[in-house]
C-alpha cells in the first residue's frame, strides 16, 4: 500500500537504495539486494513518529472550462458518512504541487477531525508545461476559479458540509485563499493565511534581491505593473485592495524577518480589514522568516491554528479542551498578536457568525 522509489543502484544493479512513501507516515529508506527476502530497513525520516489515522486518495476535479485538476482527498479514518467539515488546503509556489506522501499539515488537520482537499490547480508542476503555462496572468482569475470549482465539487459529491468550509494556504496559497474569500460568493467559515502575498503590484515591482534574476519571469507569469492595464488587473486581484469583501474571520501568520514576502503584506491587510470593519487577527513571529522553524514557535503556530479552527469551524470553546502544552505555547515571548476591532469584540463577546460559542 506504499509507494517505493528506487533512488540509487550499485554493485552492477544488485543493490538498491529505496525510499518508501505513504500518506500516513514519514518516509522510510530500505536497502534492497536483488533476490528473495533481501530487503532491510536502513533509516526513517522521523523515527517513532505515530502513524496518522487518515485515508488519502487521488481525485480528479472537474473544472468549469471542461478540463480537470488532479488532487487529493484526505479524511480521518473514523469519519462518519455524509458531508463533513472541510478545509481546502492550497499549496504555495504556485509552481509546486501536492503529492501522495506524508504531509504534516494534512495530518494535523485530519487529526482535528476535518476532511482535507488539496487541488493541483493550474500552475502546479508535474503535469506538463501546458498546465503550468495555463496560469500565466491568471492570479486571482482562472486559478481562483479552479479553487472555487474544487469546493463546488466537494459539496456536490456530498463530501463537504457547505456550512462548514475553511480555507488554508501559505505564501502563494495564502494569497489565493484570501483572494478567494474576498471575491467569491462561497459561504466560508474562516480563512488561515500564512506568509501571504497581499499586494501583487508591490510583490512584482520589488521582488526579493535573490529573485532579481527571475523578475522578467514574474512579470510574464503574474503581470507587469509598468503596463497600465496589467497594473489595474494586479490591483484588482490583490487582497489588500478588496479586503472589504472578506466577511469571515481571518487568521494571518507571518515571520517578521520574511525575506520572500515582506511582513508588511500581512500588516497592511490587517489595517485594510480593520478599516472595513472585518474580523482578523495577525500573529507576528518576531524572530522568524518565511517559514516558522524554531520548536517553541512551531508549538505556538500550531496552537494558534488549531484553536482558531476549533473555534471558527467547529464552533467549540478551545479554552475547555486546551492542554498544558497549548498553554505553554501561548506564553512564548517571540510572538505578538494584533486584532482588528471587530476581532477584539468577537473575542470578548464570544460572538461567532452571529451566534454564541457553546459552553
Phi, psi and omega in degrees: 000003179253176181244105179274145177226126177282116181270328185200146175237137178226178178052050178065027178089004183272341181239125182243143166259122188237131170261144181237120182251147176201143182296342186266353182206152178299164185300146171238153183237135183234151168257123181244125174255127185303136185127168183290137172054045181240044183239132178223149179290129179260313183198159174238143182295319179225084184302138177080000180292133182294149178286128183289140180267076181215160172245126180239119183233145176289146179226161177234113190263118178290138182247158185295339180272007178096348178271197178210159179237128175287155179189193183222140176247123179239134181224146173301143183297335180266011183295137179279179179286162176089174182299141183234160172300135188233144171246121171276113184257117187251123183286161181273190179120270002282002185274063175217192177203163171261153186228166174276084181198175180292133177223123186300317183296315177302315182297317182294322181292320178290330175299327178283354177099014185258146167284138183237128176242129182234104180272146168265075182298168180302141189103339179291146180270164177097000183232024178099154182293333179299320180290325176293312184291338179295347180266356183301125180055033179242014173297127181080001182237253183297328178296322176291322179299323177301319180291317178298320179295326178297316178295317178300320178297315182296322178290313181297329180277000180075018181272317186251138172284118184297342179265001182223071181236131177238155176244142181214130176200158178234143179062243174302319179301324176295318174302311187296318183288326177293315180294323178295317180296327184281335191240349183262165178266011181294146173272110184244143178275323182191167181223137172240126180230119181254126180048051188278147165281123181241349181226102185292325179298310180296323182294318182282323182288330183227070179290164177304148181307323182282359175251006185302324180292342180265004183303317177300322179294319180297318179295324180285318184282320187260313182148157184251109180298342179287343177265119187308317182292321179290324178298317178298319177299315181297321178295315181294335181261019179255127180305326182295334179281326186248028185300330181297341180280352181274104185251021174236160180299143182234135171247119176256138176228131185208145173271131184297336182256025181297119181266352179264309179238106184305143182298337179296341176302318179284319182294323178292324176293319178302316179295320179296321178290325177296317179297330181272001180075026182265167185259116181207149175230137176246123172259110181259118179268111194290334184241031181236166178249223183294328176247149177267115192241331183289150184299316181296316180290328176297320178298316180294317179304309181293323180294317178299317181294311184294319181290325176298315180292320179298323181285311190272323184268321182264345180071025180263167174260101186299334183297336182276345183239359179293139178260184185297325180294324176298315182297318179298322180297323182288348181267001180294135185274001187264011181231138176238134179255134178233131182242145167289159178305322179295323178291319177302315181297318180296320180294322182285316185276340185080008181289132177222113177056036177082005180230168177271146177291131179301138179267000000 
